[in-house]
Amino acid sequence: VMTKHEGRNRWGGAGIRRFMRQPMAIAGLAALAVMALMAAVYGLFIPGGAATNQDGMPFQAPLGAAGLLGTDSLGRDVLMRMWGGTEVAAVTASVVLLVAMSLGVPVGVVAGYWGGRLDQVIMRVVDGVMSFPAIILAMAAVAVLGPGLMNALFIIGVIFAPRFARLARASTISVRHQGYVEAAIVAGLPRRRIITRHVLANIRGPLLVEMALTSGNAIGAEAALSFLGLGVQSPDPSWGNILSDGYRGIFLAPWLVVWPSVAIGLTVLAFHAVGDGLTDALGIESRVRRVRRRGAPVAGEAAAAVAAAGSPAPAGSTARAVIPPSSEQAPAADDTVLEVADLRVSVLAQSGWTPILRGVDLRLAPGEIHGLVGESGSGKTMAGQALMGMIPPDTARMRAARFALDGRDLRGLSSRAMADVRGNDIAMIFQDPMSSLNPSFKVGEQIAESVRRHTGASRRVAWAKAVEMLRLMHIPSPSRIADCYPHQLSGGMRQRCVIAMALSCDPKVLIADEPTTALDVTIQAQILDLIKEKSQELNMAVLFVTHDLGVVADVCDRVSVMYAGQIVETAAVEDIFARPTHPYTRALHDATPRLDTIAPAVAALHGGPPQFDELPPGCSFAARCAWASDACAASPVLLEPTATGSTRCIRRQELDLALIPQKELSRD
């Protein structure tokens, strides 16, 4: 999670003060400023022949009549040549950065954002380029393109591009899982805008440090090529060819190798000092090292981790999920706004395709708050991601017998068409409001961005809509809050802003993925009341994902209980608590502390859900169920209708779970 000390604050007064407290960084910055000024003065005011005129005696000593730094083997003024070399150094840093970043950053961002096979192919190419010694590559390329400054700089830029690609990829991987990127995807923003506004804006810190380091290294590389006669050609000045001339006459004028050596060394040292200062000031060294050390998970492991942990799918998942269309096109019932039948999702793991969601059925009516409850690892968040069409197509497969929103079949939609649906017809809010908001932009801008994307409104109209949405969330002084950054707001205020962003385009369905988990009890109650209020006002269906039965009892109309990727029971909230028909539902109920009755100690539900790659052939809950029989574990159990809803238990007619004592429902 990105804290308030990251994002925008890294570029504010605190970061500048940390930089200013580092003497080496300040000295390096001052040296570079002097060098830039000298290069500008030379290019604007010094005559072109000042560094090439041979109007002196060869090998004149410094501090004499021939000049401050003496003359070289051809009688040229060394001071003017060193000054001209300063201009070449400035051009070198600029051109190499332009080439390296233009090639490396887009490649790295694409690899990190999309992941999967594309990432693997790109990184193998990058690793292949970096496996060759840089100077050997440069010499070979110059032999093909010919010597000269611009050829040398282009080659150096290409050689340094893989460094930017690797860094951009690592930084993008660390950012793409942030909640604000997921929120941008949910809002239906196009990938191009997500990358430029939400990804690049938050990886610029590491890139800025790499720019400083690369600039120094580029100047050293250019000097090396010019020293070998492959860069700047005589009589044009460059620190590299000045050093080469001095080396050839070192026994006659040893001081000639001192000036370019000192200039190259101090310039490279200055760039590195600035880079180190930026690293400490922006607080990114440990984060980048952590990402590099951890590395990017392979596609199968990443998808399996998403499924098992219930975390959001990768940001690259905006491409459409693979949902084959059905020949049945029956319209949805009048009282159904979202209908999903037999939803199945499998992810690619090391052992092959692993089922995560196994035949999930959901129906949401307008104005209904439908709870989706289950313990961690049951597949709740994956179900929400699937309904948003955010399943990564390279590492996951998604199928459904029916997937309709307000009568419109969403199966087989293109990524562009699904992006139009997300944020407009169906929206999603996440559990951590701080990570759901981009720390680099004001909350009003982020709300207005979604409005502009789906309505085409002007900036002024979209901003007015954002302020109005904040007012509808009962936020005092909405104009002032819209002009604030996320770190300036409390947790409850941030969550209200996230809800305002989700509701800004009047969606028909809202998926709330544990939206109160990160909030204290008082603020939690306020957010729950707000969700209930807006559901009724807008006649909006809400899928409320949670593990808290207390929250379910407070806000939900109907409840689906989920276990190991399956719905095991669906019923009205009153029936779920008074007349549960599945042992797992009753076990969850007994494990919930209550203050309104005198009851025995809370019953612990021992064990955990089975691993998705080790699912039993029969009932997934059988190993933890006190009432399981051999028949339960023998074959798959179907979801069957009951008097109160539906359940997945073959002993439902034998057991009256509402009457069974609590102690008989637990298995040690």
Secondary structure, 3 states (H helix, E strand, C coil): CCCCCCHHHHHCHHHHHHHHCCHHHHHHHHHHHHHHHHHHHHHHHCCHHHHCCCCCCCCCCCCECCECCCECCCCCEHHHHHHHHHHHHHHHHHHHHHHHHHHHHHHHHHHHHHCHHHHHHHHHHHHHHHCCCHHHHHHHHHHHHCCCHHHHHHHHHHHHHHHHHHHHHHHHHHHHCCHHHHHHHHCCCCHHHHHHHHHHHHCHHHHHHHHHHHHHHHHHHHHHHHHCCCCCCCCCCCHHHHHHHHHHCCCCCHHHHHHHHHHHHHHHHHHHHHHHHHHHHHCCHHHHHHHHHHCCCCHHHHHHHHHHHCCCCCHHHHCCCCCCCCCCCCCCCCCCCEEEEEEEEEEEECCEEEEEEEEEEEEECCCCEEEEECCCCCCHHHHHHHHCCCCCCCCEEEECCEEEECCEECCCCCHHHHHHHECCCEEEECCCHHHHCCCCCCHHHHHHHHHHHHHCCCHHHHHHHHHHHHHHCCCCCHHHHHCCCHHHCCHHHHHHHHHHHHHCCCCCEEEEECCCCCCCHHHHHHHHHHHHHHHHHHCCEEEEEECCHHHHHHHCCEEEEEECCEEEEEEEHHHHHHCCCCHHHHHHHHCCCCCCCCCCCCCCCCCCCCCHHHCCCCCCCHHHCCCCCHHHHHCCCCCEECCCEEECCCCCCCCCCCCCCHHHHCCC
